């Protein structure tokens, strides 16, 4: 049976992003710094606004992050998840 660390390493994050979004840039930077596997899809390059709202609901904001097909939410929700799961640490 794989250990928790092995399971964490196999996790894949998906970021639905748009150009000019500081929260999108922030979460992608965090994934890179934490060496977490991720893929970024950008509005108007990989999906339309209609597809985004159909998937995440009207009024959804950017970014939207999935972990292995499960929606984590936006930037703040994802940062909280990363802290709680020990992927990143808060400096005191």
N, C-alpha and C positions, 0 to 999 in steps of 0.2 A: 504494500500500500504506500503511495507517495506521501512524503512528509508535507506539512503545511507550507514550508518554504518552497518545495518543488511545485506545489499547487499554485502558490502566488506567482511563481515565475512563469507559469503557463497561462496566466490570465492575460486577456487582451482587451484593451480599452479602445473604444471608438468615440471620436470627437466629431460632432457636427458643428461646424464653425462657419464664420463669415469674415471676410476681409475687413480690417479696421476695428475689430472687436478686442478690446484690451483683456477681457476675461478669457476669451478664447486663447489668446497668446499666453496668458498667465498659466492656464492649465496645461497647455502643450509644453511650456518650459518646465513645469513641475514634473511631468512625465519623463521628459528628457533627463533632467537632473537625477531623478530616482531610478533611471534606467528601466522604466516600465514599458513593455511592448504596447504600442498604440498606433492607430491609423487615424488620419485626419481627412474628413470630407468637408469641402467648402461649398457654400451656397453659390449657385450659378455656375459652378464648375462641375459638381458631382450630383447636385439635386436642386430642385426648384423650391421657391417659397411654398407652393401648394403641397409638394411632397413632404416638406418639413412639418407644416401644420397638420397634415393628415396623420403623420406618424406621432407627433408629440402633442398635438392639440392646439387649438387657436389660442393666441396669447402667450405661447411658449417663447422663452428667451434663449439667446445664445450665450454660451455653448450649451449643447445637450450631450451628455456623456453616457455611454453604455459600457457595461462590463460583461463580456461574454453574453451578449443579447439581453441583459437585464439593465433597465434604465436606472442610473444613479441620480440623475438630475442635472443641475447646473454647476457652476464653478464652486460655490460655497458648499453644496452637498458633496461634491466630489472631493474637495479638500478635507472635509470632515471624515469622509470614508477613508482617505489615504492616511490620515492621522490615526484614526481608530484601528486600522489594520496594520499599523507600524511601517507603512511604506515611506512616510516622511515624519520628521520630528520637528517640534516647535522649539526654537531657541528660547531659553529663559534668561 
